[in-house]
Amino acid sequence: MDRAFPGNAAILPAQLFRRCTMIELVKPALEHLPSYKAALERGWSPDNVRLEQATREQLAAIEMDPVAFLADLDDPLAKGGPITLPDGRKVPRLPGFRRWIWDGEASGSIGFRWQTGTAALPRHVLGHIGYAVVPWKRRRGYATEALRLMLDEARAVGLPYVEITAKPDNPASHKVILTNGGKLVERFFEDAAYGGAESLRFRIEL
Ligand SMILES: CC(C)(COP(=O)(O)OP(=O)(O)OC[C@H]1O[C@@H](n2cnc3c(N)ncnc32)[C@H](O)[C@@H]1OP(=O)(O)O)[C@@H](O)C(=O)NCCC(=O)NCCS
């Protein structure tokens, strides 16, 4: 029995590996770009709604102007142009920024957006925080840790809580949210711009 960590005697090697795995959230910069681009080229999408279309668009944007591509990912003052919803409707951009989940290479992406002075979100915005981990690095605790780190950013903005939405058939995401203190608030139907599917809304008090 390990006396310093008595519980560790019962931990299997795989679980121990997961607990020890470290990631950080990095502000996307040129030094990270080759690794991020390689993940896109393997077919991963950082966008859970627009999927392959977003992957193609991002690869084209990186090719055209890498500096502008990176600048667009970090926009806490909402200086960028309007956002195009999946149905083509254009809506004003909210303040927000994206961080890349980094373990020495690009492992995923997590975004945070908010409205200044209120925790409320427009109906067409599916939650304050969204995330995706590259398929070849899932089930290592990366998303759980990335959300934990992003909650510090949300506290810094002054929000009393964040809302995160997840489809009913996404138990991995539910677990990420619940482990970070989330509570299920309601079942709802997504805005028609997203197709109106049923979804779950969770809230994490900050
Ligand atoms: C959801 C997602 C981000 C989870 O990333 P991840 O890094 O694998 O998550 P974690 O390793 O932190 O796992 C969280 C928990 O979910 C569990 N889990 C992971 N994949 C699972 C699956 N397919 N089914 C059931 N549980 C799963 C893990 O075992 C872990 O549970 P534990 O803490 O009890 O061990 C990842 O699957 C993903 O990118 N999916 C596609 C995009 C997406 O759905 N994003 C969320 C939109 S709301």
Ligand as a Chemical Component Dictionary entry (heavy atoms), coordinates in Angstrom:
data_LIG
# 
_chem_comp.id                   LIG 
_chem_comp.type                 NON-POLYMER 
_chem_comp.pdbx_formal_charge   0 
_chem_comp.three_letter_code    LIG 
# 
loop_
_chem_comp_atom.comp_id 
_chem_comp_atom.atom_id 
_chem_comp_atom.alt_atom_id 
_chem_comp_atom.type_symbol 
_chem_comp_atom.charge 
_chem_comp_atom.model_Cartn_x 
_chem_comp_atom.model_Cartn_y 
_chem_comp_atom.model_Cartn_z 
_chem_comp_atom.pdbx_ordinal 
LIG C1  C1  C 0 -17.593 15.057 -25.997 1  
LIG C2  C2  C 0 -16.065 15.067 -26.093 2  
LIG C3  C3  C 0 -15.614 16.518 -26.168 3  
LIG C4  C4  C 0 -15.476 14.391 -24.859 4  
LIG O1  O1  O 0 -14.077 14.547 -24.921 5  
LIG P1  P1  P 0 -13.094 13.617 -24.075 6  
LIG O2  O2  O 0 -11.803 14.338 -23.957 7  
LIG O3  O3  O 0 -13.095 12.254 -24.633 8  
LIG O4  O4  O 0 -13.843 13.617 -22.662 9  
LIG P2  P2  P 0 -13.229 13.073 -21.308 10 
LIG O5  O5  O 0 -12.088 12.177 -21.582 11 
LIG O6  O6  O 0 -13.003 14.272 -20.451 12 
LIG O7  O7  O 0 -14.406 12.145 -20.825 13 
LIG C5  C5  C 0 -15.463 12.591 -20.057 14 
LIG C6  C6  C 0 -16.225 11.393 -19.536 15 
LIG O8  O8  O 0 -17.085 10.875 -20.558 16 
LIG C7  C7  C 0 -16.838 9.479  -20.717 17 
LIG N1  N1  N 0 -16.934 9.169  -22.106 18 
LIG C8  C8  C 0 -16.105 9.529  -23.090 19 
LIG N2  N2  N 0 -16.550 9.068  -24.267 20 
LIG C9  C9  C 0 -17.711 8.409  -24.003 21 
LIG C10 C10 C 0 -18.650 7.715  -24.793 22 
LIG N3  N3  N 0 -18.484 7.636  -26.134 23 
LIG N4  N4  N 0 -19.721 7.166  -24.176 24 
LIG C11 C11 C 0 -19.897 7.269  -22.843 25 
LIG N5  N5  N 0 -19.046 7.929  -22.021 26 
LIG C12 C12 C 0 -17.961 8.490  -22.611 27 
LIG C13 C13 C 0 -15.404 9.291  -20.240 28 
LIG O9  O9  O 0 -15.206 7.933  -19.849 29 
LIG C14 C14 C 0 -15.339 10.239 -19.091 30 
LIG O10 O10 O 0 -15.945 9.673  -17.950 31 
LIG P3  P3  P 0 -15.127 9.528  -16.582 32 
LIG O11 O11 O 0 -14.765 10.953 -16.172 33 
LIG O12 O12 O 0 -16.108 8.892  -15.660 34 
LIG O13 O13 O 0 -13.951 8.694  -16.890 35 
LIG C15 C15 C 0 -15.565 14.293 -27.349 36 
LIG O14 O14 O 0 -16.165 13.023 -27.361 37 
LIG C16 C16 C 0 -15.852 15.009 -28.654 38 
LIG O15 O15 O 0 -15.062 15.846 -29.097 39 
LIG N6  N6  N 0 -17.013 14.684 -29.283 40 
LIG C17 C17 C 0 -17.420 15.348 -30.515 41 
LIG C18 C18 C 0 -17.760 16.800 -30.268 42 
LIG C19 C19 C 0 -18.799 16.965 -29.186 43 
LIG O16 O16 O 0 -19.724 16.181 -29.056 44 
LIG N7  N7  N 0 -18.656 18.062 -28.407 45 
LIG C20 C20 C 0 -19.571 18.417 -27.339 46 
LIG C21 C21 C 0 -20.764 19.077 -27.900 47 
LIG S1  S1  S 0 -21.928 19.443 -26.605 48 
# 
loop_
_chem_comp_bond.comp_id 
_chem_comp_bond.atom_id_1 
_chem_comp_bond.atom_id_2 
_chem_comp_bond.value_order 
_chem_comp_bond.pdbx_ordinal 
LIG C1  C2  SING 1  
LIG C2  C3  SING 2  
LIG C2  C4  SING 3  
LIG C2  C15 SING 4  
LIG C4  O1  SING 5  
LIG O1  P1  SING 6  
LIG P1  O2  DOUB 7  
LIG P1  O3  SING 8  
LIG P1  O4  SING 9  
LIG O4  P2  SING 10 
LIG P2  O5  DOUB 11 
LIG P2  O6  SING 12 
LIG P2  O7  SING 13 
LIG O7  C5  SING 14 
LIG C5  C6  SING 15 
LIG C6  O8  SING 16 
LIG C6  C14 SING 17 
LIG O8  C7  SING 18 
LIG C7  N1  SING 19 
LIG C7  C13 SING 20 
LIG N1  C8  SING 21 
LIG N1  C12 SING 22 
LIG C8  N2  DOUB 23 
LIG N2  C9  SING 24 
LIG C9  C10 SING 25 
LIG C9  C12 DOUB 26 
LIG C10 N3  SING 27 
LIG C10 N4  DOUB 28 
LIG N4  C11 SING 29 
LIG C11 N5  DOUB 30 
LIG N5  C12 SING 31 
LIG C13 O9  SING 32 
LIG C13 C14 SING 33 
LIG C14 O10 SING 34 
LIG O10 P3  SING 35 
LIG P3  O11 DOUB 36 
LIG P3  O12 SING 37 
LIG P3  O13 SING 38 
LIG C15 O14 SING 39 
LIG C15 C16 SING 40 
LIG C16 O15 DOUB 41 
LIG C16 N6  SING 42 
LIG N6  C17 SING 43 
LIG C17 C18 SING 44 
LIG C18 C19 SING 45 
LIG C19 O16 DOUB 46 
LIG C19 N7  SING 47 
LIG N7  C20 SING 48 
LIG C20 C21 SING 49 
LIG C21 S1  SING 50 
# 
